[in-house]
Each structure stands twice: as C-alpha cells, then as structure tokens.
Amino acid sequence: MDLKSEKVLFGRDEPSLREVASAQKLPRPARFRKFLARVSIAVSLILLYNAYHSQHSLNFLNIGTKVNSWKHSCSGSKKFDNYVKRVEDNFLAVPSIESAITNSRYYATHPHLAGAPEDLQDAKDILSLFQKEFGISSSAEPIFDAGSTESREATLTTTSKLNKPNAWIDVYFPVMNTANADGISLELFGLDGESVWAADLLEDGDPRDETAAKYKHAVPPFHGFSASGEATGQIVYANYGTKDDYDKLLASGVDLTGKIILTRYGAIFRGVKVQGAEERGAAGVLIYTDPRDDGAVVAENDYLTYPAGPARNPTSIQRGSVQYLATYPGDPTTPGYPAYENATRVRGGNVPSIPSLPLSWNNAKYIFEQELGGVEQGRKLDGKLGPRLVKMVNDVDTKVIPIWNTMAAIPGHVKDEVVILGCHRDAWVMGAADPASGTVSLIEVVRGLGALVRRGWKPLRTIVIASWDAEEYGLVGSTEWGEDFADWIQAHAVSYVNVDVSVSGSQYDPSGSPSLAHLIKRSAQDVPHPTDPSRTVWDALYDHGPFTGEQDAEFTAMWAAKNQSRARAAAEDDVLQVWPLGSGSDYTVFLQRLGVASSDQSFDNTPTDAPYHYHSIYDSQMWQETYGDPGFHRHVALAKSLGLLTLRLADSIIVPLNTTHYALQLYSYVDTVEASAAGIATLPKLSKLRKAISKLQDASMKLDVEKVKAEKAFRAALQKVIRKGRGRRIARRVKDWIKDHLGYGSFASELDEADLEFHALRILSSSEDMAPHKLCQSHNRRSVCDLIQAAIRVKQVNQKLTQFERGFISEGGVKDREWYRHLGVAPGKYLGYGATTLPGLTEAVLYEDDPKLAEYEVTRLTKLLKKLAKDIKP
C-alpha cells in the first residue's frame, strides 16, 4: 500500500462519499437495541453540539476574538476543528520554563526512594497539585488501601458515575528491599587469606554539588531485589554480561561455577546480567559503570570530571533493580494479581538467588589493575581469572513496603473511553533526570489541562493521570494497578501515554505502538524545537551534544550501528524512527499484558553530551541545570508534545490510531526473523503467516475507509442539525420522548438536566419493549435518528481501532514468561529493556532449537492474526 495515504488513515482530507447517508439502513430492532446497549454512554457523541456550543462561548476559546464573530465565522465540521485547535493553542500557552525549573528544584533536591517517608510526602504533594489544578475539593485525605471499596470505586466510577474531576491515592503493599549500609562490603584477600583491600562502595559527595554532598549517605548503593548473602570466589570479566558474552566465556574454556562475575552496565538490563550469571553457576555479580560508554566526554580527552567539568565523576555508582524483568515485572510475590495488604503471596520467581553489588569506576579500575593484568588487558573477554579471592557481602532487608500511586481523572463526554497518562515519581536518590524531569514535564501537562478545565473545557474522552510509585524496583506501582483493574483497562483504555526520563540529553527519542507512530510524529512536529525556532521537536531526532573528542572503538561501532538503523528507517519512512517498545518503564503492563496501544518519549543522552549519572547522587539538580538541560527548554518542549498527544487521543472524534501502518510493519517483523535465523534449520516456512498478515492489511485498509465515512457521516448529521438550529433541543427531544413513551418520568425526575442529556440514550437502550422504528418513523425526529446512527457507527469504528492492539494478546503468553501475553512485541528474553518483535516465534527459532515449537508459534500467530483481521473488518 502506498503510505501517502496517511491523510486517508487519519481522515484529514476526506474524499467525496456522497452515498454515505443514503447507504445507511436501519438495523433490525433486536440488533438496534444491542448496538445501543453496547454504546450506552458513548452515544453522548450525539450531544457534542451541546458540549461545544456552550464551550464556544467561554472566554478561553475566544482570546483575541469576539463571541459573535466566532459564532458566525465557522460552521459544521470546520467549527469543531477550529474549536479543537483553540483548545490546543490554549494548552500550549501554559507550560513554562519558570514553572518547570521551580518544580524541578523542589522534586529533584531531596531523596524519594519508593516506600520512604519522602516518597509519601511527594505523593501527597502531587495529590494537592491535582486537586488545585482540577478544582477538586476534599474534606478528608483520599488515601485508600488497594482492594478497598473506596479504591475500587475511585477507578471504576470514572467511566460511569463521575461527573467532575477526582483525585486520590491508591496504596499497594509489594515486597521490596532496602540496604543496610554497614553490612555491605567488598574485599580482596591475599594468598595468606588476609584482607588486602576493602572497597569504599560510596560516592564522594563533592561539596561543589550541594545536594549530592548533603544526601550522599541517604540511599546506600545497592541493587533493588538483590539477594542478601555473601559470596567468595575468583574474579572473571564478562563485558556487558549478554548471552553472547557468557557463551564466549564458556567457549574459551572457563568454568563460571563459583566465580564472581565482573560486568559493566549497558547494552541490556542489569537484571539479565545477574540472571545469566546465576544460570551458569556464578556465586555473585559486580556491575560497574565503564567510561568507555561515555563517548567523547571522558577524562582522557582532557575533560574535567563532574562537578568541575562534564566528564563522569569516577566515584558515581549506578543503583537499580536486578529483578528478572523479562520474566515478569511488579511485586515478585503476587504475579498476575494485585499486591493488596492481605494478598496471598508466593515465592518470587523473578528475583535473583545470588548476591550482586553496584560499583564505581574507581573500584572497578582497582580490580582490573590488581587482579586482571591492568585496565586494557583486563577488559578483554578471554576468560582470565583473578589469582586471588574476592569476597562480597550484600545485606538487604526484604519485607512488605507500602507504596503510593497518586491518581486523577477528568471525566469526558464519552466516559467509557479512557486515555491514560502516567509518569513514575520514585527515584533511587534525587533523580533530577530519572524521574524528576518526567515528573516536571507531567506537571506542566497537568497545569495546561487544569487551565482548560477551569475555563469550562471537558475532554471528549475521559483522561486518567497517574504518578506511579516504585517503578525503579521493577515497574511495581503501575503493574499492580494494571493487574488490579485489568478488566476495566481492557474494556475502556484507548491508549497509554508514558513519560519517564523526559530529559537526560539532546536527542529526541520517541517509542510506541506502530499505530501511534504518525500521531507521535505530528504532535512533535507541532511543537517548536527547544532551542531553534526554525525547527520542531521532531527534528531533534538528529540532535547531538556540544562536546567533541575521540571515542572508544567498540562503543563507536555500537553507536554507529544504531545510527545506521535509524538512517535506514528514515530513508524508508522517517515515522519508522518511532521505535517499538520493549520494557523498562510503566507502559509495560498496559502494552505487553493488556494490549493497550502505548507510547513513550524523551530527550536522550548522546556520545557528545555530558555523561548522565544514572541512578547516582549526581543525577542532581545542579547537573541538570548545568549540563542536562540548561534553561529547561527541553522539559517544556516535551511537555507540550506529550500534551498534544494526549489531547488528540482524547478529543478526536475518530480515535487516531493507524492500524494499517501497524499491519504493514508486521511484514518487516517477519523479515527480521528470517534474516536473524538465516541458516538455522529450525526456521519453519512462513508463507501462511505472511498470508495472514496480508489479510490483516486488507481488513485494516477497509477500516481506514470506514473511519473516513463514519466521521464524515457524523459531521454531516451534526451539521444538518446545527444548520436547522435544532441542536440545542435534540437532547431534550430524546428525553421527552423517553418520558412520554416509556414512562420514565419518575426516574428522570431524579436526575438533573445534564444527567438526563447524557444518560437519555442509556435509559432508552435499557428498554426491551422499545421499538426503534417508532423513534425514526416521525419526520420530525429524522435528524435525531440520523445522529444516533452516525454516533453508533463512530463508536463501532473506535472499538475496532482500540481493540486492534488487544488482538495480539494470547492467554497462553510468551513461552517461559507467560505474564507477557503480547505476541507482536515483548522485552527480549535476553535483553530486558530492548524490544523483540514476534517474540514467541523469534525466540523459538533462535534459542530453543525445537522445530515443533517453532512451527507451533507460526500456527499460533497465524490464527491470532486471522482472527484479528476478522474482528476489525467493518
């Protein structure tokens, strides 16, 4: 298919479809009742005229214009488009540099480890922000234990009873760990058995960075979910600790049993490094940050180390979770169900059984020099063993720790369609980049939405906003909420919009479901570049940092390969630079388990940016203001891009998901499998899979046509009502008809006018005795009937669009990690963070060496895609 049809896919240039109205046929009564029952609240689409007729008169929509000139300047669909444009413009006017800096200086200048008192205070502060911005009053603090009636109702009523914004805190009770600093140690023993060196295992807390100095002891360097205990053995270097690295070590003849693995951060998730070592019999793991991965900005290129200059502080230590994320995220003791206080718990199946410790470069350098023949010689992947014994002790306290998700909801006209926007709040220490930069960008979005709400705006769809907790331990807060409300999310969620680290460098990096790629691109193109007004945020895909210098050859090759992949994507279609999502942030439960189209975006670090002190005390406000984002322009630009994305998902009549782009991408996923498995005997024939993909593409293109027709018919029906001047009486007419003919007068009297208008068709659809043709036979009610049918048609299209991602969900899940149920994309089994497309098939072919399993995965995927094609076909 020629992808110049993007305009068609999103209904921008509507073709002439004159036959649409005349082609409509009234369905049979039973079918009509079924349609109405299924779209009960959503048919409030027909009341859009009332919704934005009243809003058009509000001051915020008429800045710089007079009300009368607005009323007479547009008509029909043009009026609605202009209304949406004014909403967006007024949103974009709110996010500000001053506000972003002020909020960062608050949230990024104190520790807020998940479950700590400071974390709870931050949760309450975010709650107060939601209450202030959305005009929510509360006589008592709405903090509810997960599973309680109050907690359940807070979420579930957002799509039913909620008529004004609400905010609350859900408390979950996962098992996590904290470190006992005095009990953590690393020693090197001489041949006589005496200790000859003890690592300090501390960051220096240079006083030139005041907050780093103040809080250098606040959170001891440790690994979340690491095993408590000690291990003694010889050191062996394992590079990045990837599957290939471990395989090369074994091929060299070294036995890893009982050894202490020394590996560097990077390439894959740290938990996968530990898991690989454990599976090969290692006794413990040490993980350090290697300046080779800092690109050009290193001391060898005469850059001073932070805080004197931009190069990495050599005492900085990366904390972080070593949960086996590729197995399942969240609370280890409640896989697949929420961590209530009284939950039945199991032995964690996604946590290590061997200890691990994070190290600074200074500590790792000493080990290389003393045990492995020097820095250059020691960093060769040759299986060399240190001659002396190393003893490591990890002392952690593992227990149930409460965490706090702060939530808000803005009810929409269409209450049962929900857009979810989220960012985690907890940090390993201060977390100026991770996650305070994301929190700051989220706050700017909230401020923009709050300004709209205070001026009378109401989104078309419901918006839920989340400040997640305990993401750093393993996506815990979002995962527990997702498992808690799985049925509700799958019934109502249109899309999940994530932000995590919004700024750690200069290069724009969007990721998401392919169905969101064009929308992400358009939203980024509609926001000016952070520092160059002649460009856009989308153009920052190619930005780089201000520093220069020689780089490590291996790192340069890795970065060049990434850039080559990006260049190939841009040459084909630059929207392909919206990468697939693996894992590592809070979108995981929504996409990988529940099948909700999801996205994430950030400004990331490049080899010519100042190195980002990930999970260190030096991920600080000073670093952010000096090197990360001087002036905070990127924080604000990302907030605007996120806000536009959220508004367009919430306010578009047709949900802006491009299923055809997604379906076309599936061919490239199959190509990747074939290319990766070239020469492997277990690769089955994939012709039937390609045929199923082709059918899905055909069905999606038919849905594209129906999207355009449905929106055109709806706009035409609405315009007809407006042109006749009867739109304001439609809801009253439906309501009166119900009262007169169905005898609902007593029930209706219990509701106010707004309730009657928005629930009229719900009441109507609940009557088994109602004959729909009676409503449509009257000439005077023809416009009402047309509008009802047009609204139902829109709703049906939107259901198919949002269910597209759900169609990749298989209850059987991905082999050996069944928590992940998405057969289109999942975090790679040996990657953790990175995405593997067609994961069941890919891993069966590449790793299992089982032809029957590979054939099974082809069959399973083919059946799934055939069913999806049938389900979305209009």
Secondary structure, 3 states (H helix, E strand, C coil): CCHHHHHHHCCCCCCCCCHHHHHCCCCCHHHHHHHHHHCCCHHHHHHHHHHHHHHHCCHHHCCCCCHHHHHHHCCHHHHHHHHHHHHHHHHHCCCCHHHHHHHHHHHCCCCCCCCCHHHHHHHHHHHHHHHHHCCCCCCCCCEEECCCHHHHHHHHHHHCCCCCCEEEEEEECCEEEEECHHHCEEEEECCCCCEEEECCCCCCCCCCCHHHHHCCCCCCCCEECCCCEEEEEEEEECCCCCHHHHHHHHHCCCCCCCCEEEEECCCCCHHHHHHHHHHCCCCEEEEECCHHHHCCCCHHHCCCECCCCCECCCCCCCCEECCCCCCCCCCCCCCCCCCCCCCCCCCCCCCCCCCEEEECHHHHHHHHHHHCCCHHHHCCCCCCEEEEEEEEEECEEEEECCEEEEEEEECCCEEEEEEEEEEECCCCCCCCCCCHHHHHHHHHHHHHHHHHHHCCCCCCEEEEEEEECCHHHHCHHHHHHHHHCHHHHHHHEEEEEECCCCECCCEEEEEECHHHHHHHHHHHHCCECCCCCCCECHHHHHCCCCCCCCCCHHHHHHHHHHHHHHHHHHHHCHHHHCECCCCCCCCHHHHHHCCCCEEEEEEECCCCCCCCCCCCCCCCHHHHHHHHCCCCHHHHHHHHHHHHHHHHHHHCCCCCCCHHHHHHHHHHHHHHHHHHCCCCCCCCCCHHHHHHHHHHHHHHHHHHHHHHHHHHHHHHHHHHHHHCCCHHHHHHHHHHHHHHHHCCHHHHCCCCHHHHHHHHHHHHHCCCCCCHHHHHHCHHHHHHHHHHHHHHHHHHHHHHHHHHHHCCECCCCECCECCCCECCEEECCCCCCCEEECHHHHHHHHHHCCHHHHHHHHHHHHHHHHHHHHHHCC
